Every structure is written in C-alpha cells, then in structure tokens.
C-alpha cells in the first residue's frame, strides 16, 4: 500500500468521525484535539482505520498518537512491517 493511499484512508476516517466537511484539508502537523478527536474518538479512529486498511494495530497503538502525522507514521510502519 502506498503512503498516499494510507493517508487518504486516514483522512477519510478522521473527517467522518470529526464530522468535518469533505473539502476540509487535514495536514500531518494538526493536533488531533484541534479536530475534536478525544481519547474515545481516537479508539473509533483506530477501529475504522483497521477496517479500512484491513490491518490490526493493537491496543497500545493509540497511546503515542497526538498529531495526524503520528497516526500516519504508525499506520505506515505497521503496514510496512
């Protein structure tokens, strides 16, 4: 899977969960809290990203996620690894 494909799926999930408009631009440096993604919503993000990419991220995955870039990097590492 390409990084662009992964990033697009993550953006789609974040927009859906945060109820953002389709045209909203999500960037890697954005803090998830500024997108209204709290710890409970982050669990939903992880579950939906797992389903969208057919991967398993694990329970401890969300602990170190602060920005969109953190999420993208961890998912890419899991897919590549």
C-alpha positions in Angstrom: 0.0 0.0 0.0 1.3 3.4 -0.9 1.6 6.2 1.7 -0.8 8.3 -0.3 -3.4 5.6 -0.1 -2.9 5.2 3.6 -3.0 8.9 4.2 -6.2 9.3 2.2 -8.0 6.5 4.1 -6.9 8.1 7.4 -8.1 11.5 6.3 -11.5 10.0 5.3 -11.9 8.3 8.7 -10.9 11.5 10.6 -13.3 13.6 8.6 -16.1 11.1 9.2 -15.6 10.8 12.9 -14.9 14.5 13.5 -17.8 15.4 11.2 -15.7 17.7 9.0 -16.7 18.8 5.5 -15.3 16.8 2.6 -13.3 19.8 1.4 -11.6 20.3 4.8 -7.9 19.9 4.5 -6.2 17.6 7.0 -2.4 18.1 7.4 0.1 15.9 9.2 1.0 18.6 11.8 -2.5 19.0 13.1 -3.1 18.0 16.6 -6.0 15.5 16.8 -7.6 17.6 19.6 -8.0 20.5 17.2 -10.1 18.2 15.1 -12.3 17.3 18.1 -10.7 13.8 18.3 -10.6 13.0 22.0 -9.4 9.7 23.5 -12.7 8.0 23.0 -13.0 9.1 19.4 -9.4 8.0 18.8 -10.4 4.5 19.6 -13.1 4.7 17.0 -10.5 6.2 14.5 -8.2 3.2 15.2 -11.0 0.7 14.7 -12.1 2.3 11.5 -8.6 2.7 10.1 -8.0 -1.0 10.9 -11.2 -1.9 8.9 -10.4 0.5 6.0 -6.9 -0.9 5.6 -7.5 -4.5 6.7 -4.8 -4.4 9.3 -4.5 -4.8 13.1 -2.9 -2.0 15.1 -3.2 -3.4 18.6 -4.5 -2.0 21.9 -1.4 0.0 22.9 -1.3 1.8 19.5 -3.2 4.9 20.4 -1.1 5.9 23.4 1.5 7.8 21.4 -0.8 9.4 18.9 -1.0 13.2 19.2 -1.0 14.5 15.7 -2.3 13.3 12.3 1.3 12.7 11.3 1.8 10.4 14.3 -1.2 8.4 13.2 0.0 8.3 9.6 3.5 7.2 10.6 2.4 4.5 13.0 0.0 3.1 10.5 2.6 3.2 7.7 5.1 1.4 9.9 2.5 -1.3 10.8 1.6 -1.8 7.1 5.2 -1.8 6.0 6.4 -4.0 8.9 
